[in-house]
Amino acid sequence: MGGSGKIIEVLKGIELTILPGEMLAIEGASGAGKSTLLHILGALDRPTGGKIYFQDGGDLFQRSPSELAEFRNRHLGFVFQFHHLLPEFSALENTMMPALIARMPKEEAKKAAISILREVDLSHRLRHKPGELSGGEQQRVALARALVASPSVILADEPTGNLDGSNSKGIFELLHRLNRERQLTIIVVTHNEGLASATHRRIRMADGCIVGGAP
């Protein structure tokens, strides 16, 4: 709502179906509504209207806040432009956190985190803290953290936006490999033409609407 009391519609008339195992790019100028859409798909923001269905589980937003939190923990992994790693914890400890929040036993969470960090080529950086890692390595830790609880969907908001060309290429090659090998559904908001062009489908947003691509 604006300062004058006027309601501002961020998203309008969105209809979108995303298939299991699909890799979808959401594109558009700043302010088009891309991140808002991603946050609603990830049950981080609650829409004022409309419904979102996940598999056969009914409308997500009929669930209580605690049920939504459990849903996010079990089914979704998030990767953002700014990695949001906790600086006082090692790569291994940062990666373990979602598993521990999901009440996985500590040793099991540690084993899962080591396995995921090995998969993203960081087995030699387990004990390093974020300040000791490069930007690309920090984003790989963020991706490992998103994967540690074995989600079925990854939502990525400008995952290469803070990286140079070489590190950007490494991150989106990793996303493509995870999509291919794990059959992960990946929804990515991006301005990176290379990443977007290699996804299964691209949609473009403007003024809160889908204006291009197949919804």
SULZI-V882838 format. One record per helix or strand. SS is the DSSP state (alpha for helix, beta for strand). FROM is the first residue (numbers start at 1). TO is the last residue. If there is no record, write none. Layout:
SS | FROM | TO
SS | FROM | TO
This chain:
beta | 23 | 27
alpha | 34 | 41
beta | 53 | 53
beta | 59 | 59
alpha | 60 | 62
alpha | 65 | 75
beta | 76 | 80
beta | 90 | 90
alpha | 91 | 101
alpha | 106 | 119
alpha | 123 | 125
beta | 129 | 129
alpha | 130 | 132
alpha | 135 | 147
beta | 153 | 157
alpha | 165 | 182
beta | 185 | 189
alpha | 193 | 197
beta | 201 | 206
beta | 209 | 212
